[in-house]
Amino acid sequence: MGNNLPYEIIVGVGRVYLAPVGTAFPDTDETPGAYWLDLGCTDDDGVTVSHIREYDEHFKGCSPQVQKVTLNSARDEIAFNLAEITPQRYARLLDDAAVVAVAAASGTPGTQYFRIAPNSTPAQYACLIRGASPLSDADAQYEYARVSVSDTVEVQYSKADASTLSVKLSAFEDLEYPGRFGTYRAQASVAA
């Protein structure tokens, strides 16, 4: 990605990668390894990472003023529109559907296809989201140990704009580090 001065004003879209749960995350200056499926560029709306927190308000005695708030529930959601659609990317987001390649033969075109079917237990993935760092001309990244598609996956075909694949992911608690969803890491300088 990279960034230029002033670094804290970030302009640009993000890239999203998915891998099997338990896959090691790369450093911010490393190219993601073979297990990471690059879902391609997002559209101009980029990637939205929402840290949703719901709090309960507590009152004391007869006071009408809030005295304290406590966390009731927490979740992180990641939403984006993919601008580069392939059968492999589309199938991965539809519960890891298997893509079948059919070779061209006499009178038959070569094709790739996957079956569209619901799954009562959506697939889980490790998720890496890359964007520009607010600290240097380098990358920053979100590292989520476990995510799953949590809403409708939509493909929009339009003559007015490029087609997009809309996705929303929900992050789950990191089993290795209970109490957290993931990590945000921004590169500040190059490796020594």
ChimeraX attribute file (.defattr): number of C-alpha atoms within 10 A of each C-alpha:
attribute: neighborCount
match mode: 1-to-1
recipient: residues
	/A:1	14
	/A:2	16
	/A:3	20
	/A:4	16
	/A:5	11
	/A:6	11
	/A:7	16
	/A:8	13
	/A:9	12
	/A:10	15
	/A:11	13
	/A:12	15
	/A:13	18
	/A:14	23
	/A:15	20
	/A:16	22
	/A:17	18
	/A:18	23
	/A:19	23
	/A:20	16
	/A:21	15
	/A:22	12
	/A:23	15
	/A:24	15
	/A:25	19
	/A:26	14
	/A:27	14
	/A:28	20
	/A:29	13
	/A:30	9
	/A:31	9
	/A:32	17
	/A:33	13
	/A:34	8
	/A:35	12
	/A:36	21
	/A:37	18
	/A:38	17
	/A:39	20
	/A:40	16
	/A:41	18
	/A:42	21
	/A:43	21
	/A:44	13
	/A:45	13
	/A:46	19
	/A:47	23
	/A:48	14
	/A:49	16
	/A:50	12
	/A:51	12
	/A:52	10
	/A:53	11
	/A:54	12
	/A:55	12
	/A:56	11
	/A:57	13
	/A:58	13
	/A:59	12
	/A:60	10
	/A:61	8
	/A:62	6
	/A:63	8
	/A:64	9
	/A:65	11
	/A:66	11
	/A:67	11
	/A:68	11
	/A:69	12
	/A:70	10
	/A:71	10
	/A:72	10
	/A:73	10
	/A:74	13
	/A:75	15
	/A:76	19
	/A:77	18
	/A:78	21
	/A:79	19
	/A:80	24
	/A:81	24
	/A:82	27
	/A:83	18
	/A:84	16
	/A:85	16
	/A:86	14
	/A:87	14
	/A:88	19
	/A:89	20
	/A:90	22
	/A:91	17
	/A:92	20
	/A:93	21
	/A:94	22
	/A:95	19
	/A:96	17
	/A:97	21
	/A:98	15
	/A:99	16
	/A:100	13
	/A:101	11
	/A:102	12
	/A:103	10
	/A:104	10
	/A:105	8
	/A:106	5
	/A:107	6
	/A:108	9
	/A:109	10
	/A:110	10
	/A:111	10
	/A:112	13
	/A:113	14
	/A:114	16
	/A:115	11
	/A:116	11
	/A:117	9
	/A:118	10
	/A:119	11
	/A:120	7
	/A:121	8
	/A:122	15
	/A:123	18
	/A:124	21
	/A:125	24
	/A:126	23
	/A:127	26
	/A:128	24
	/A:129	19
	/A:130	20
	/A:131	24
	/A:132	25
	/A:133	24
	/A:134	21
	/A:135	19
	/A:136	20
	/A:137	19
	/A:138	21
	/A:139	22
	/A:140	25
	/A:141	23
	/A:142	19
	/A:143	20
	/A:144	25
	/A:145	28
	/A:146	24
	/A:147	26
	/A:148	21
	/A:149	22
	/A:150	15
	/A:151	12
	/A:152	11
	/A:153	15
	/A:154	13
	/A:155	15
	/A:156	11
	/A:157	11
	/A:158	9
	/A:159	6
	/A:160	6
	/A:161	8
	/A:162	11
	/A:163	17
	/A:164	19
	/A:165	21
	/A:166	19
	/A:167	20
	/A:168	21
	/A:169	23
	/A:170	20
	/A:171	24
	/A:172	19
	/A:173	18
	/A:174	17
	/A:175	12
	/A:176	9
	/A:177	10
	/A:178	8
	/A:179	10
	/A:180	17
	/A:181	21
	/A:182	21
	/A:183	12
	/A:184	11
	/A:185	15
	/A:186	19
	/A:187	19
	/A:188	15
	/A:189	11
	/A:190	10
	/A:191	6
	/A:192	3
